[in-house]
Amino acid sequence: MTPLRQRMLDALILRGMALRTQESYIDAVARLARHYKRSPDTLSAEEVQGYLLYLLRDRQRSRSTVNQYGCAFRFLYGTVLGFDGEAFHIPLGIAPQRLPEILSREEIARLFAVTTRLAPRTFLMLAYATGLRLSELLHLRVADIDSHADRMCIRVVQGKGGKDRYVPLEQDALGLLRAWWHSAHPRTWLFACRDGSQPISDTSPQKWYQAARADAGITKRGGIHTLRHCHATHLLEAGADLYSLSQWLGHRHVSTTARYLHLARPDAPDGARRDPLKLLAALPPIPPAPSIH
């Protein structure tokens, strides 16, 4: 590890940044260094801005992704190296605010129906049933599942913002997890790599979702995070209260959760309204995938 990398890592730890923030910031700076084949502390502001333009124009990265890189660079040059923010300017663009496209319950049922392998099916169904972020699902441990009848919850350790929280675990989701445990026998990580020492990478679940979406004939855009949006929207439709949902999702402000009110429809199925948290049980019978002409 280079002295500069160590300095940046120490500064991140000192300020209590979450582990995943540390990893993403260090990775962004490492990519900047590889791009120019020079140490980042020898680069000019114009060169750093040029790299952000390269990500936008040549690599076709989203505005939000490029802003994450920009935040990492601001931390390096402003906090670690002490450069003046105006003299060494790193701009951040306004990311477009688009409402997510929500899958219907029928589309979600079809998504799960075409996912026949156990690991992808379990992961995607758990994403919808719990509303956890992808990074939180990846870092779930067997010990984080509390199956006692008077608790029935998942403990999210150091979620976004470095906060722990508890998420309700319904019987249908618990049955899903038990079937996975009896088949895969995970020891530490619920979804582990081949040797069990680390969680699986984030690329596998994204591929699972995109493959299932294509096989199910679903044309709505979005990645696996769509299942979190569907979770929140369907819970609101079924009668869950906004404050509780905000706590379960790990939102810092209720206003962040309130955007799902714009996506919720008032005509949720009766079964969903009877047991709002039992999202999997409220899905319609799994239909065959539509034929594409």
C-alpha positions as CSV (number, residue, x, y, z in Angstrom):
1,M,0.0,0.0,0.0
2,T,1.4,3.4,-1.0
3,P,1.8,6.1,1.6
4,L,-0.9,8.2,-0.1
5,R,-3.4,5.4,-0.2
6,Q,-2.7,4.7,3.5
7,R,-3.2,8.4,4.3
8,M,-6.6,8.4,2.5
9,L,-7.7,5.2,4.2
10,D,-6.7,6.6,7.6
11,A,-8.7,9.8,7.0
12,L,-11.7,7.8,6.0
13,I,-11.5,5.6,9.1
14,L,-10.9,8.6,11.3
15,R,-14.1,10.2,10.0
16,G,-16.2,7.1,10.6
17,M,-16.9,6.4,6.9
18,A,-18.7,3.1,6.2
19,L,-16.5,0.2,5.0
20,R,-18.3,0.3,1.6
21,T,-17.6,4.0,1.3
22,Q,-14.0,3.4,2.1
23,E,-13.8,0.8,-0.6
24,S,-15.5,2.8,-3.3
25,Y,-13.4,6.0,-2.6
26,I,-10.1,4.0,-2.7
27,D,-11.2,2.2,-5.8
28,A,-12.1,5.5,-7.6
29,V,-8.7,7.1,-6.8
30,A,-7.0,3.9,-7.9
31,R,-8.8,4.0,-11.2
32,L,-7.8,7.6,-11.7
33,A,-4.1,6.7,-11.1
34,R,-4.2,3.8,-13.5
35,H,-5.9,6.0,-16.2
36,Y,-3.0,8.6,-16.1
37,K,-0.3,6.1,-15.0
38,R,0.8,8.6,-12.3
39,S,0.3,9.2,-8.7
40,P,-2.9,11.2,-8.0
41,D,-1.0,13.8,-6.0
42,T,0.8,14.8,-9.2
43,L,-2.3,15.5,-11.2
44,S,-3.8,18.9,-11.9
45,A,-7.5,19.9,-11.4
46,E,-7.8,20.0,-15.2
47,E,-6.6,16.4,-15.5
48,V,-9.0,15.2,-12.8
49,Q,-11.9,17.0,-14.6
50,G,-10.8,15.4,-17.8
51,Y,-11.1,12.0,-16.2
52,L,-14.6,12.8,-15.1
53,L,-15.5,13.9,-18.6
54,Y,-14.0,10.6,-19.9
55,L,-16.2,8.6,-17.6
56,L,-19.3,10.5,-18.9
57,R,-18.6,10.7,-22.6
58,D,-16.4,7.7,-23.4
59,R,-17.4,5.2,-20.7
60,Q,-21.1,6.3,-20.7
61,R,-21.3,6.2,-16.9
62,S,-24.4,7.6,-15.3
63,R,-24.3,11.1,-13.7
64,S,-24.8,9.6,-10.3
65,T,-21.8,7.3,-10.7
66,V,-19.6,10.1,-11.9
67,N,-20.7,12.2,-9.0
68,Q,-19.5,9.4,-6.7
69,Y,-16.1,9.5,-8.3
70,G,-16.2,13.3,-7.9
71,C,-16.9,13.0,-4.1
72,A,-14.0,10.6,-3.8
73,F,-11.7,13.0,-5.5
74,R,-12.9,15.9,-3.4
75,F,-12.1,13.9,-0.3
76,L,-8.6,13.1,-1.6
77,Y,-7.6,16.6,-2.7
78,G,-9.6,18.6,-0.2
79,T,-9.5,16.6,3.0
80,V,-6.4,14.4,2.6
81,L,-4.1,16.7,0.6
82,G,-5.5,20.0,1.8
83,F,-5.9,21.6,-1.6
84,D,-8.1,24.7,-1.8
85,G,-11.5,23.8,-3.2
86,E,-11.8,26.8,-5.4
87,A,-8.3,26.7,-6.8
88,F,-8.5,22.9,-7.3
89,H,-12.1,22.7,-8.4
90,I,-13.9,19.3,-8.8
91,P,-17.4,19.9,-10.1
92,L,-20.4,17.7,-9.4
93,G,-23.3,17.6,-11.8
94,I,-27.0,17.5,-11.0
95,A,-28.2,14.0,-11.4
96,P,-31.6,13.7,-13.2
97,Q,-34.3,12.7,-10.8
98,R,-36.3,9.9,-12.6
99,L,-39.0,7.9,-10.9
100,P,-38.3,4.2,-11.0
101,E,-40.4,1.9,-13.1
102,I,-42.3,-0.4,-10.8
103,L,-43.1,-4.0,-11.7
104,S,-46.6,-5.3,-11.1
105,R,-47.1,-8.2,-8.8
106,E,-47.8,-10.3,-11.9
107,E,-44.5,-9.3,-13.4
108,I,-42.6,-10.1,-10.2
109,A,-44.3,-13.5,-10.0
110,R,-43.2,-14.1,-13.6
111,L,-39.7,-12.9,-12.8
112,F,-39.4,-15.6,-10.1
113,A,-41.0,-18.2,-12.2
114,V,-38.3,-18.1,-14.9
115,T,-35.5,-18.1,-12.3
116,T,-35.1,-21.8,-11.8
117,R,-31.6,-22.1,-10.2
118,L,-31.9,-21.9,-6.4
119,A,-29.2,-19.3,-5.6
120,P,-30.5,-16.6,-8.1
121,R,-34.1,-17.4,-7.2
122,T,-33.5,-17.1,-3.5
123,F,-31.5,-13.9,-3.8
124,L,-34.1,-12.2,-6.0
125,M,-37.0,-13.3,-3.9
126,L,-35.2,-12.1,-0.7
127,A,-34.4,-8.8,-2.3
128,Y,-38.2,-8.2,-3.0
129,A,-39.3,-9.6,0.4
130,T,-37.0,-7.5,2.5
131,G,-36.3,-4.4,0.5
132,L,-32.6,-4.6,1.4
133,R,-30.0,-2.8,-0.8
134,L,-27.8,-4.9,-2.9
135,S,-24.7,-4.2,-0.8
136,E,-26.7,-5.1,2.4
137,L,-27.9,-8.4,0.8
138,L,-24.4,-9.3,-0.2
139,H,-23.1,-8.8,3.4
140,L,-25.8,-10.7,5.1
141,R,-24.5,-13.3,7.5
142,V,-26.2,-16.4,8.8
143,A,-26.0,-14.9,12.3
144,D,-28.0,-11.8,11.1
145,I,-31.1,-13.9,10.7
146,D,-33.2,-14.1,13.9
147,S,-35.9,-16.8,13.5
148,H,-37.3,-16.7,17.0
149,A,-41.1,-16.4,16.9
150,D,-41.2,-13.3,19.1
151,R,-38.5,-11.6,17.0
152,M,-38.5,-12.7,13.4
153,C,-36.2,-10.1,11.9
154,I,-33.0,-9.5,9.9
155,R,-30.2,-7.4,11.5
156,V,-28.6,-5.1,8.9
157,V,-25.0,-4.4,10.1
158,Q,-23.5,-1.1,9.0
159,G,-26.0,-0.3,6.2
160,K,-25.8,2.9,4.2
161,G,-24.7,5.8,6.4
162,G,-22.9,3.4,8.7
163,K,-26.1,2.5,10.6
164,D,-27.4,-0.8,12.0
165,R,-31.1,-1.5,11.8
166,Y,-33.7,-4.3,12.0
167,V,-35.9,-5.4,9.2
168,P,-39.1,-7.5,9.7
169,L,-38.8,-11.1,8.5
170,E,-42.1,-12.7,7.5
171,Q,-42.7,-16.5,7.6
172,D,-42.7,-16.8,3.8
173,A,-39.3,-15.2,3.6
174,L,-38.0,-17.3,6.5
175,G,-39.1,-20.4,4.7
176,L,-37.2,-19.3,1.7
177,L,-34.0,-18.8,3.8
178,R,-34.4,-22.2,5.5
179,A,-34.7,-23.9,2.1
180,W,-31.5,-22.1,1.0
181,W,-29.7,-23.1,4.3
182,H,-30.6,-26.8,3.9
183,S,-29.3,-26.8,0.3
184,A,-26.2,-24.6,0.5
185,H,-25.2,-24.9,4.1
186,P,-23.7,-21.4,4.4
187,R,-21.4,-20.9,7.3
188,T,-20.7,-17.2,7.7
189,W,-22.0,-15.3,4.7
190,L,-25.5,-16.2,3.5
191,F,-24.4,-15.9,-0.1
192,A,-20.7,-16.7,-0.3
193,C,-18.1,-17.2,-3.0
194,R,-17.0,-20.6,-3.9
195,D,-14.6,-21.1,-0.9
196,G,-16.9,-19.4,1.5
197,S,-14.4,-16.8,2.7
198,Q,-16.1,-13.7,1.1
199,P,-19.6,-12.7,0.0
200,I,-20.3,-13.1,-3.7
201,S,-19.6,-10.0,-5.9
202,D,-22.3,-7.6,-6.9
203,T,-22.0,-8.5,-10.6
204,S,-23.7,-11.9,-10.2
205,P,-27.0,-10.6,-8.7
206,Q,-27.2,-7.9,-11.4
207,K,-26.7,-10.5,-14.1
208,W,-29.3,-12.8,-12.4
209,Y,-31.9,-10.0,-12.4
210,Q,-31.2,-8.9,-16.0
211,A,-31.4,-12.5,-17.3
212,A,-34.6,-13.1,-15.4
213,R,-36.1,-9.9,-16.7
214,A,-35.3,-10.8,-20.3
215,D,-36.6,-14.4,-19.9
216,A,-39.8,-13.1,-18.4
217,G,-40.4,-10.7,-21.2
218,I,-40.3,-7.6,-19.0
219,T,-39.3,-4.4,-20.8
220,K,-39.3,-2.0,-17.9
221,R,-35.8,-0.6,-17.4
222,G,-33.8,-0.8,-14.2
223,G,-31.5,-3.2,-12.4
224,I,-31.9,-5.3,-9.3
225,H,-32.5,-2.2,-7.2
226,T,-35.9,-2.2,-8.9
227,L,-37.0,-5.0,-6.4
228,R,-36.3,-2.6,-3.5
229,H,-38.5,0.0,-5.2
230,C,-41.2,-2.6,-5.7
231,H,-41.0,-3.7,-2.1
232,A,-41.5,-0.2,-0.8
233,T,-44.3,0.7,-3.2
234,H,-46.2,-2.6,-2.7
235,L,-46.0,-2.2,1.1
236,L,-47.5,1.3,0.9
237,E,-50.2,0.0,-1.3
238,A,-51.0,-2.7,1.2
239,G,-51.3,-0.3,4.1
240,A,-47.9,-0.1,5.7
241,D,-47.3,3.3,7.4
242,L,-44.8,5.7,6.0
243,Y,-42.7,6.1,9.2
244,S,-42.2,2.4,9.8
245,L,-41.3,1.8,6.2
246,S,-38.8,4.6,6.4
247,Q,-37.1,2.9,9.3
248,W,-37.1,-0.5,7.6
249,L,-35.6,0.9,4.4
250,G,-32.9,2.7,6.4
251,H,-33.8,6.2,5.1
252,R,-32.4,9.1,7.0
253,H,-35.4,11.3,6.2
254,V,-39.1,10.3,5.8
255,S,-39.2,12.6,2.8
256,T,-37.0,10.1,0.9
257,T,-39.6,7.4,1.5
258,A,-42.5,9.7,0.7
259,R,-41.6,9.6,-3.0
260,Y,-43.0,6.1,-3.2
261,L,-46.4,7.7,-2.5
262,H,-46.3,8.9,-6.0
263,L,-45.9,5.4,-7.3
264,A,-48.4,3.6,-5.1
265,R,-51.8,2.7,-6.5
266,P,-54.9,2.6,-4.2
267,D,-56.2,-0.7,-5.6
268,A,-53.9,-3.3,-4.0
269,P,-55.2,-6.9,-3.9
270,D,-57.3,-7.8,-0.9
271,G,-54.7,-10.5,0.1
272,A,-52.0,-7.9,0.2
273,R,-54.0,-5.6,2.4
274,R,-54.8,-8.4,4.9
275,D,-51.1,-9.1,5.6
276,P,-49.1,-6.2,4.3
277,L,-45.6,-7.6,5.1
278,K,-46.2,-11.0,3.4
279,L,-45.2,-9.7,0.0
280,L,-44.3,-13.2,-1.4
281,A,-47.5,-14.8,-0.2
282,A,-49.5,-12.0,-1.8
283,L,-48.1,-12.6,-5.3
284,P,-50.6,-14.0,-7.8
285,P,-50.3,-17.6,-9.1
286,I,-47.2,-17.7,-11.3
287,P,-48.3,-17.4,-14.9
288,P,-46.4,-18.6,-18.0
289,A,-44.1,-16.1,-19.6
290,P,-45.8,-14.2,-22.5
291,S,-44.8,-15.1,-26.0
292,I,-43.0,-12.5,-28.0
293,H,-44.1,-12.1,-31.6
